């Protein structure tokens, strides 16, 4: 009996170690709310305060951080790989050329390293900062599960898997389903375009057609002259235009109302209304009963758990722009 008991003890210890160091993705792994409650209890407060400080001087960091988190999660999973500097990293890809807010993440990381060195990952800082950006623009808050670790791989070529401004709804849907997200998540998350701007270069082709002199017919005819004034045919392609006309600084459901009224700016956004598979979600989120803020938060939590690294996977970077 003593031998059996001893063997049972060894087996129990082995199994516990196996779970703790990441033996099975289904056992004891994943993110959770309050991950830093003991190891760095002020982590979320520090990130929130940092985002607030930068937001006061530059409100554009809010949509920038939200978009950055999306771009991070869709490539290599939510592991902070989009933050890494280098000539062939995700950050250098054309799809990420307009991302804004790296300095906010670096600032928060520096402060956290001063009080909790080697504890809080850059991936978690980005996830928290994205949530705080929504709150600062009058959106609803939510609890962010944390415990992600930072990835060591960042490849420029893998950014090609990000949805583009001309991507069809079918292709967008596949990109999302490949990552465990559904059509409702797609529409909810694209609703993040309720804040921020885009450049004329990404949609001016919809306003002019040199062959037929006809604009994109899905654009509201009364809205077209306004866009053409903002983006003249031979004008500067870097001019910025609000993605949610009339409400670019407020996180609300007006983005969907604009789509219904033919006032979507990006072709990929407007297609969410013209495509039968996503139209019902656009219609729903345009109403108060659609609970856009609630569904957006749920979809953000789902997205923020794509391909997360936990346990002994990855690392906790000392600075967010370089692997250790």
C-alpha positions in Angstrom: 0.0 0.0 0.0 2.9 2.4 0.8 4.4 1.8 -2.6 1.1 2.4 -4.3 0.5 5.6 -2.3 4.0 6.8 -3.2 3.5 6.1 -6.9 0.1 7.9 -6.7 1.8 10.9 -5.2 4.4 11.1 -7.9 1.8 10.7 -10.6 -0.3 13.5 -9.1 2.6 15.8 -8.9 3.6 15.0 -12.5 0.1 15.7 -13.7 -0.1 19.0 -11.8 3.2 20.1 -13.3 2.1 19.0 -16.8 -1.0 21.2 -16.5 0.8 24.2 -15.0 3.5 24.3 -17.7 1.0 23.9 -20.5 0.6 20.2 -21.3 -2.9 20.5 -22.8 -4.6 23.6 -24.2 -7.8 22.5 -22.6 -6.4 22.1 -19.1 -5.5 25.1 -17.0 -4.6 27.4 -19.9 -6.0 30.6 -21.4 -6.6 34.1 -20.3 -8.7 35.3 -17.4 -10.0 38.5 -15.9 -7.8 39.7 -13.1 -4.7 37.8 -14.1 -2.4 40.4 -12.6 -4.4 41.0 -9.4 -1.6 39.6 -7.3 1.5 40.0 -9.4 0.9 43.6 -10.6 -2.3 44.9 -9.1 -2.0 48.4 -10.7 -1.4 47.1 -14.2 -4.8 48.0 -15.6 -4.8 51.4 -13.8 -1.4 52.2 -15.3 -2.5 51.3 -18.8 -5.7 53.2 -18.5 -4.0 56.3 -17.2 -1.4 56.2 -19.9 -4.0 55.9 -22.6 -6.0 58.8 -21.1 -2.9 61.0 -21.0 -2.1 60.5 -24.7 -5.7 60.7 -25.7 -6.0 64.2 -24.2 -3.3 65.5 -26.5 -4.1 63.3 -29.5 -7.6 61.8 -29.7 -6.6 59.9 -32.9 -4.7 57.4 -30.8 -8.1 55.8 -29.8 -9.0 54.4 -33.2 -5.4 53.7 -33.8 -5.0 51.5 -30.7 -8.3 49.7 -31.5 -7.2 49.0 -35.1 -3.7 47.9 -33.9 -5.2 45.3 -31.6 -7.3 43.9 -34.5 -4.3 43.8 -36.7 -2.3 42.0 -34.0 -4.8 39.4 -33.3 -5.4 38.5 -37.0 -1.7 37.7 -37.6 0.0 35.2 -35.4 -2.8 35.6 -32.8 -3.0 38.2 -30.0 0.7 38.1 -29.1 2.0 41.7 -29.6 3.8 40.7 -32.8 2.6 43.8 -34.6 4.7 45.9 -32.1 8.1 44.5 -33.1 10.4 46.8 -35.1 12.4 45.5 -38.1 12.5 45.6 -41.9 10.5 42.4 -42.4 8.2 42.5 -39.5 4.4 43.0 -39.4 4.9 46.6 -38.5 6.7 47.2 -41.9 3.8 45.8 -44.0 1.8 48.2 -46.1 -1.3 47.0 -44.3 0.1 48.4 -41.1 1.6 51.6 -42.5 -1.1 53.8 -41.0 -1.3 52.3 -37.5 -1.1 54.9 -34.7 -0.4 54.5 -31.0 2.9 52.6 -30.7 4.2 55.3 -28.4 1.3 54.8 -26.1 2.1 51.1 -25.7 5.8 51.8 -25.2 5.0 54.4 -22.6 2.7 52.1 -20.6 5.3 49.3 -20.8 8.0 51.5 -19.5 5.9 52.5 -16.5 4.9 48.9 -15.8 8.5 47.7 -16.0 9.3 50.2 -13.3 6.9 48.8 -10.8 6.4 45.2 -12.0 9.4 44.2 -14.1 9.0 41.2 -16.4 5.3 40.7 -15.4 2.9 42.3 -17.8 3.0 41.4 -21.5 2.9 43.8 -24.4 0.0 41.8 -25.9 -2.0 42.4 -22.7 -1.1 46.1 -22.7 -2.5 46.4 -26.2 -5.7 44.5 -25.4 -6.3 46.7 -22.4 -5.5 49.9 -24.3 -7.9 49.0 -27.1 -10.7 48.6 -24.5 -9.7 51.9 -22.8 -9.8 53.7 -26.2 -13.4 52.6 -26.7 -14.4 53.9 -23.3 -12.7 57.2 -23.9 -14.8 57.7 -27.0 -18.0 57.1 -25.1 -18.3 53.4 -25.7 -19.2 50.8 -23.1 -16.5 49.2 -21.0 -15.9 45.5 -20.6 -13.7 43.2 -18.6 -10.6 42.2 -20.5 -9.2 38.7 -19.9 -5.4 38.9 -19.5 -2.6 36.4 -19.2 -1.3 36.6 -22.8 2.4 36.2 -23.5 4.4 37.9 -26.2 5.3 36.2 -29.5 8.8 35.9 -30.9 7.8 35.8 -34.5 6.7 38.8 -36.7 6.7 38.4 -40.4 5.8 41.1 -42.9 4.3 38.6 -45.4 1.7 37.3 -42.9 0.0 40.7 -42.8 -1.4 39.7 -46.2 -4.0 37.8 -44.3 -5.6 41.0 -43.1 -8.9 42.1 -44.6 -8.5 45.0 -47.1 -10.7 47.9 -48.1 -11.9 46.0 -51.2 -12.3 42.6 -49.7 -15.6 40.9 -50.5 -18.0 39.9 -47.7 -17.5 36.2 -48.5 -13.7 36.6 -48.1 -14.1 38.7 -45.0 -16.4 36.0 -43.5 -13.9 33.3 -44.3 -11.1 35.2 -42.7 -13.2 35.6 -39.5 -14.4 32.0 -39.4 -10.9 30.7 -39.9 -10.2 32.5 -36.6 -13.2 31.2 -34.7 -15.4 34.3 -35.3 -18.8 34.4 -37.1 -20.7 36.8 -39.3 -22.1 38.7 -36.4 -18.6 39.1 -34.9 -17.5 40.4 -38.3 -20.2 43.1 -38.5 -19.8 44.0 -34.8 -16.0 44.4 -35.0 -16.1 46.4 -38.3 -18.4 48.6 -36.3 -15.2 49.8 -34.6 -15.0 52.1 -37.7 -17.5 54.3 -35.8 -14.4 56.2 -34.7 -11.4 57.3 -36.8 -10.6 58.3 -40.3 -9.2 56.9 -43.5 -7.2 58.4 -46.4 -8.8 59.4 -49.7 -6.4 57.0 -51.4 -8.3 54.0 -50.0 -11.7 54.9 -51.5 -11.5 57.8 -54.0 -11.7 55.2 -56.8 -15.3 54.8 -55.8 -16.0 58.5 -56.5 -14.6 58.7 -60.0 -14.5 56.3 -63.0 -12.4 57.5 -65.9 -13.9 55.0 -68.2 -17.6 55.6 -67.7 -17.6 58.7 -65.6 -19.9 56.9 -63.2 -19.3 56.6 -59.4 -20.0 53.6 -57.2 -23.8 53.3 -57.4 -24.0 52.2 -53.7 -22.9 55.7 -52.7 -25.9 57.9 -51.8 -26.2 60.4 -54.6 -26.7 63.3 -52.2 -23.5 62.3 -50.3 -21.3 61.9 -53.3 -20.6 65.7 -53.9 -19.5 66.0 -50.3 -17.0 63.1 -50.7 -15.7 64.5 -54.0 -15.1 67.9 -52.3 -13.1 66.2 -49.6 -11.2 64.0 -52.1 -10.8 65.8 -55.4 -10.0 63.6 -58.4 -6.5 64.9 -58.7 -6.1 65.8 -55.0 -3.9 64.6 -52.2 -4.6 60.9 -51.5 -3.4 61.4 -47.9 -6.3 63.7 -47.0 -8.3 62.2 -44.1 -12.0 61.5 -44.1 -14.2 60.3 -41.2 -15.3 56.7 -41.5 -18.5 57.5 -39.6 -19.7 60.8 -41.1 -20.9 63.1 -38.4 -19.7 61.0 -35.5 -16.0 60.1 -36.0 -15.0 60.9 -32.4 -17.9 59.1 -30.6 -18.3 55.3 -30.3 -21.9 54.7 -31.2 -24.2 52.9 -33.7 -24.4 55.7 -36.3 -21.8 53.9 -38.4 -24.5 51.3 -39.3 -27.1 54.0 -40.0 -24.7 55.5 -42.4 -24.2 52.2 -44.2 -28.0 51.8 -44.6 -28.1 55.3 -46.0 -25.4 54.7 -48.6 -22.8 56.7 -46.6 -20.2 54.0 -46.1 -16.7 55.2 -46.9 -14.8 52.1 -47.5 -16.1 49.6 -50.1 -15.6 46.7 -47.7 -17.8 48.5 -45.1 -20.6 49.4 -47.5 -20.8 45.8 -48.7 -21.9 44.7 -45.2 -25.2 46.3 -46.0 -25.5 45.3 -49.7 -24.6 41.6 -48.9 -27.6 39.5 -47.8 -25.5 37.5 -45.3 -24.5 40.5 -43.2 -27.3 42.9 -43.9 -29.5 41.7 -41.0 -26.7 42.4 -38.5 -26.2 45.9 -39.9 -29.9 46.5 -39.6 -30.0 45.2 -36.0 -27.0 47.2 -34.8 -28.4 50.4 -36.2 -31.2 50.3 -33.6 -31.1 50.9 -29.9 -32.5 47.4 -29.4 -29.6 45.9 -31.3 -27.2 46.4 -28.3 -24.2 47.2 -30.5 -22.0 48.2 -27.6 -22.8 44.9 -25.8 -22.2 42.8 -28.8 -19.0 44.7 -29.8 -17.6 44.0 -26.3 -18.4 40.3 -26.6 -16.8 40.0 -30.0 -13.7 41.9 -28.8 -13.3 39.3 -26.0 -13.6 36.5 -28.5 -11.2 38.2 -30.9 -8.7 38.9 -28.1 -8.3 35.2 -27.4 -7.3 34.2 -31.0 -4.2 32.2 -30.9 -3.1 33.5 -27.5 0.2 32.3 -26.0 0.0 31.4 -22.3 1.9 29.4 -19.7 5.5 29.0 -20.9 4.8 29.9 -24.5 6.4 33.0 -25.9 7.9 35.5 -23.5 7.3 38.7 -21.5 9.2 41.4 -23.5 11.2 43.9 -21.6 10.4 46.5 -24.4 7.6 46.0 -26.8 9.4 46.8 -30.0 11.9 44.0 -29.7 12.1 40.4 -28.6 14.3 39.7 -25.6 
